[in-house]
């Protein structure tokens, strides 16, 4: 299984409507990623809700994070101060010093939708958790529009997104495997 296969959304997942789709409609570029974790949505949710720059970070595997400066490494536990997210909250993003996401929808432990504007491009990022046999299916959908250089976004942007989400999936698996139940 290749890196991109590890976070590939199924054709059915790609075709299903997701919360937040209406925020960027029509979208010039849609990136769907999905992966399965061995824990139930209620155990995964605290890790998802604390994602973000100057928050819990972006969960890379330990073998990768050891090359990241200590102050920029992602949290290795659930942190209470990042668990209280509400519609309208602004979350710093890695897209640039002043880039942010705004919480548009939140329905614990299943749905978190962010929106943003990057220049003239509207962005939505939907994260949904669905229980499946033996754990949780995590689906992430990024929608962009209008996009000036669609081909570039569909190639370079898509590859960057796949690598980022594959890293996050591996980092989440590590953290969930060692996280004591009381910390969840």
C-alpha positions in Angstrom: 0.0 0.0 0.0 1.4 3.4 -1.0 1.4 6.6 1.0 -1.6 8.0 -1.0 -3.5 4.8 -0.7 -3.2 5.0 3.1 -5.4 8.1 3.1 -7.5 7.5 0.0 -11.2 8.1 0.3 -13.4 5.5 -1.4 -15.5 6.5 -4.4 -18.6 6.3 -2.2 -17.0 8.7 0.3 -16.1 11.1 -2.4 -19.6 11.1 -3.8 -21.4 11.6 -0.5 -22.3 15.1 0.5 -20.5 16.4 3.6 -21.3 19.1 6.1 -19.8 22.3 4.8 -20.0 21.5 1.1 -22.4 24.5 0.7 -19.7 26.9 2.0 -17.7 26.6 -1.2 -20.2 25.9 -4.1 -19.2 25.5 -6.7 -15.7 24.3 -5.8 -13.0 24.3 -8.4 -10.9 21.8 -6.4 -12.1 19.2 -3.9 -9.7 17.0 -2.0 -11.1 14.0 -0.1 -9.0 12.0 2.3 -10.0 9.2 4.7 -8.4 6.8 7.1 -9.5 4.4 9.8 -8.5 4.5 13.4 -9.0 1.6 15.9 -10.8 3.7 18.5 -14.4 4.9 18.7 -15.4 8.4 17.6 -15.6 9.6 21.2 -11.9 8.7 21.8 -10.8 10.3 18.5 -12.8 13.5 18.8 -10.7 15.2 21.5 -7.6 14.8 19.3 -9.5 16.3 16.3 -11.0 19.3 18.1 -7.6 20.4 19.4 -5.8 20.5 16.0 -4.2 23.7 14.9 -1.3 26.1 15.0 -0.6 27.4 18.5 -2.9 24.7 19.7 -2.1 20.9 19.7 -0.4 21.0 16.4 -0.6 18.6 13.5 0.2 15.1 14.9 3.1 13.7 13.0 4.6 10.3 13.9 7.4 10.5 16.6 10.1 9.5 14.1 9.2 12.6 12.0 8.6 15.0 14.9 12.0 14.5 16.4 13.3 16.6 13.5 10.8 19.4 14.4 11.9 22.1 16.9 10.6 21.1 20.3 8.4 24.1 20.7 6.6 23.3 17.4 6.0 19.6 18.1 2.4 18.5 18.4 0.8 17.6 21.6 1.1 14.0 22.8 -1.9 14.1 25.0 -5.4 15.6 25.0 -5.2 19.1 26.5 -8.3 20.4 28.3 -7.8 24.1 27.3 -8.2 23.2 23.6 -11.3 21.1 24.0 -13.8 24.0 24.1 -14.5 24.9 20.5 -17.6 26.7 19.4 -19.0 28.1 16.1 -17.3 31.4 15.3 -14.0 30.5 17.1 -11.0 31.6 15.1 -8.1 29.0 14.8 -4.7 30.0 13.5 -3.6 28.0 10.5 -0.3 27.0 8.9 -1.1 28.7 5.6 0.8 31.8 6.7 1.4 34.0 9.7 -2.0 35.6 9.5 -4.0 32.7 8.1 -6.9 31.4 10.1 -9.9 29.1 10.0 -13.2 29.9 11.6 -15.4 27.2 13.1 -18.5 27.1 11.0 -20.2 23.9 12.4 -19.4 21.6 15.3 -21.4 18.5 16.3 -19.3 16.4 18.8 -18.1 13.7 18.3 -18.9 13.5 14.6 -18.5 16.8 12.7 -16.2 19.8 12.6 -16.3 22.3 9.7 -14.0 25.2 9.2 -14.1 28.0 6.7 -11.5 30.5 5.5 -10.7 32.9 2.8 -7.2 32.9 1.2 -6.9 35.9 -1.1 -9.9 35.6 -3.4 -10.3 31.8 -2.7 -12.9 30.5 -0.3 -11.9 27.4 1.6 -13.9 24.9 3.6 -12.5 22.0 5.6 -14.8 19.3 6.8 -13.8 16.6 9.2 -16.3 13.9 9.9 -16.0 10.8 12.2 -18.1 7.8 11.5 -18.2 4.6 13.6 -17.2 1.5 11.6 -16.6 -2.0 12.7 -13.5 -1.9 14.9 -13.2 1.9 15.2 -13.7 5.2 13.4 -13.5 6.3 9.8 -12.1 9.8 9.6 -13.1 11.7 6.5 -11.5 15.1 5.6 -12.8 17.2 2.7 -11.1 20.4 1.5 -13.0 22.5 -0.9 -11.5 25.5 -2.8 -13.1 28.1 -5.1 -12.5 30.0 -7.1 -9.0 28.7 -7.9 -6.8 30.5 -10.4 -4.5 27.6 -11.1 -6.7 24.6 -10.9 -4.2 22.2 -12.4 -1.5 23.2 -10.0 -3.9 22.8 -7.0 -5.0 19.4 -8.3 -1.4 18.1 -8.6 1.0 19.9 -6.2 -1.7 20.9 -3.7 -3.3 17.5 -3.8 0.1 15.7 -3.2 0.9 18.1 -0.3 -2.5 17.4 1.2 -2.1 13.7 0.9 1.3 13.7 2.6 0.0 16.0 5.4 -3.0 13.8 6.1 -1.0 10.6 5.9 1.4 12.1 8.5 -1.5 13.1 10.7 -3.2 9.7 10.4 0.1 8.0 11.5 0.6 10.4 14.3 -3.0 10.0 15.6 -2.6 6.2 15.5 0.6 6.5 17.7 -1.1 8.8 20.1 -4.2 6.8 20.5 -2.2 3.6 21.0 -0.3 5.1 24.0 -2.9 7.4 25.4 -4.1 6.1 28.7 -7.9 5.8 28.8 -8.2 8.4 31.6 -6.5 11.0 29.4 -9.0 10.5 26.6 
